[in-house]
Amino acid sequence: MERASTKKQRHALLLQKIQQNPFLKDEELARAFKVSVATIRFDRAELGISEYRERIKKVARDEYNGKTRSPEMLDINPLHDGISILQTDDTMTFNGTNIVKGQAIFAFAENLAISVIEAKAALVKVANVKYIREVRSGDKLLAKSEVKRIKNNEYIVWVKIKANMAEVFRGKFMLKTSDDA
């Protein structure tokens, strides 16, 4: 009887935790509940909770549909990775077109790169960027960043941005923070 009530309690808390933060990974949930990753996966299956990647897609596609006008940080794991979304609009386009300016996309990527290293201020020493296809007003952008290297006050962060599940931008940022920042 004790085991069943513990499982029910864990299920209720699991639902609550994932509603509060859909970006919790199975490993993080397992540590929080002091159970195995397999137990968390089994619990998610019983409760009909999607895996991590599917939850990210759902939030980007459905829950934030049309609600964001500035970058929205969805998940930040300091000095590791981060996820952000941006709803593009006409204020970001070239005059007389619906094509979003590269500077808006670059600023979105740079903002996420700086946020993931938790810097108050950072200098972009080098940025190697590639615009893969044009972005149009109204496209919702999903950016993922990953810290690839940390050495002293210098960081290398990769950022990839997708629109409609297709990559539109990728960048490698070499950032430097100052000692007094």
C-alpha positions in Angstrom: 0.0 0.0 0.0 2.8 2.4 0.8 4.4 1.8 -2.6 1.2 2.7 -4.4 0.7 5.9 -2.5 4.3 6.9 -3.2 3.9 6.2 -6.9 0.6 8.3 -6.9 2.4 11.1 -5.1 5.3 10.9 -7.5 3.0 11.0 -10.5 1.2 14.1 -9.1 4.4 15.9 -8.4 5.8 14.8 -11.8 2.8 16.3 -13.6 3.2 19.5 -11.6 6.9 19.8 -12.2 6.6 19.3 -16.0 3.7 21.8 -16.2 5.9 24.4 -14.4 8.9 23.6 -16.6 8.4 21.4 -19.6 12.1 21.4 -20.3 13.2 19.2 -17.5 15.1 16.2 -18.8 14.5 12.7 -17.5 17.9 12.7 -15.8 17.0 15.9 -13.9 13.6 14.4 -12.9 15.2 11.2 -11.7 17.6 13.1 -9.5 14.8 15.2 -8.1 12.6 12.2 -7.3 15.6 10.0 -6.3 14.5 7.2 -8.7 16.1 5.8 -11.8 15.8 7.3 -15.3 13.9 4.2 -16.3 11.3 4.8 -13.6 10.8 8.4 -14.8 10.4 7.2 -18.4 7.9 4.6 -17.3 6.0 7.2 -15.2 5.9 9.6 -18.2 4.5 6.8 -20.4 1.8 5.9 -17.9 0.8 9.6 -17.6 1.0 10.3 -21.3 3.8 12.9 -21.0 5.9 13.3 -24.1 9.7 12.9 -24.1 11.9 16.0 -23.8 12.2 16.8 -27.5 8.5 16.5 -28.2 7.8 18.8 -25.3 10.1 21.4 -26.7 8.5 21.2 -30.1 5.0 21.5 -28.5 5.9 24.6 -26.6 7.5 26.2 -29.6 4.7 25.3 -31.9 1.5 25.6 -29.8 1.8 27.1 -26.3 3.7 30.3 -27.4 1.8 30.7 -30.7 1.6 34.4 -31.4 2.3 35.4 -27.8 6.0 36.5 -27.9 7.2 39.6 -29.6 10.7 39.6 -28.0 13.0 36.7 -27.4 11.7 34.4 -24.8 14.2 32.2 -22.9 12.6 28.8 -22.5 15.4 26.8 -21.0 18.9 27.9 -19.8 21.4 25.4 -18.4 24.2 27.9 -17.5 27.5 27.2 -19.2 26.0 24.3 -21.1 23.0 25.0 -23.4 19.9 27.0 -23.9 16.7 27.4 -25.9 14.9 30.5 -26.9 12.1 31.5 -29.2 11.3 34.7 -31.2 8.1 35.6 -33.0 9.1 37.7 -36.0 7.0 40.6 -37.2 6.9 43.5 -39.7 9.1 45.7 -37.5 12.0 43.3 -38.3 11.7 43.4 -42.1 13.3 45.3 -44.9 11.0 48.2 -46.1 8.4 47.0 -48.6 9.1 43.3 -48.0 8.2 40.6 -45.6 11.8 39.3 -45.3 13.4 39.6 -41.9 16.7 41.5 -41.7 19.8 39.5 -40.9 20.6 41.9 -38.1 17.4 40.8 -36.2 18.4 37.1 -36.5 22.0 37.8 -35.5 20.9 39.8 -32.5 18.6 36.9 -31.5 21.4 34.5 -31.7 23.9 36.7 -30.0 21.4 37.3 -27.1 21.1 33.6 -26.5 24.9 33.0 -26.7 25.5 35.7 -24.1 22.6 34.5 -21.9 23.9 30.9 -21.8 27.3 32.0 -20.4 25.5 34.2 -17.8 27.5 37.3 -18.6 26.3 40.8 -17.7 28.3 41.9 -20.7 30.4 40.2 -23.3 32.3 41.2 -26.4 31.8 39.1 -29.5 35.4 38.7 -30.6 34.6 36.5 -33.6 31.3 35.4 -35.1 31.2 32.9 -37.9 27.6 32.9 -39.2 25.7 31.3 -42.0 22.3 32.4 -43.1 20.8 29.3 -44.7 17.5 30.6 -46.0 15.4 33.7 -45.7 13.1 34.2 -42.7 9.7 35.9 -43.3 7.6 38.1 -41.1 5.4 35.9 -38.9 7.9 33.0 -38.8 8.5 31.7 -35.3 12.2 31.1 -34.6 13.5 28.4 -32.3 17.1 28.9 -31.2 19.3 26.3 -29.5 22.7 27.1 -28.1 25.5 25.0 -26.8 28.7 26.0 -25.0 31.5 24.2 -26.8 34.6 25.5 -24.9 35.4 27.6 -21.9 38.9 28.9 -21.3 39.6 31.7 -18.9 37.2 34.5 -19.8 36.6 33.2 -23.4 33.7 31.1 -24.5 32.9 29.4 -27.8 29.1 29.0 -28.2 27.3 27.5 -31.1 23.8 28.7 -32.0 21.4 27.1 -34.4 18.1 28.7 -35.4 15.1 26.9 -37.0 11.9 28.2 -38.5 9.1 25.6 -39.4 11.5 22.8 -38.4 14.1 23.9 -41.0 17.4 25.4 -40.1 17.7 29.0 -41.2 20.8 30.2 -39.4 23.8 28.8 -37.6 26.6 30.7 -35.9 29.7 30.1 -33.9 30.4 32.9 -31.4 33.7 33.5 -29.6 32.8 35.7 -26.6 35.0 37.4 -24.1 33.8 38.6 -20.7 35.7 41.2 -18.7 36.9 40.7 -15.2 34.7 43.5 -13.9 31.5 42.6 -15.9 
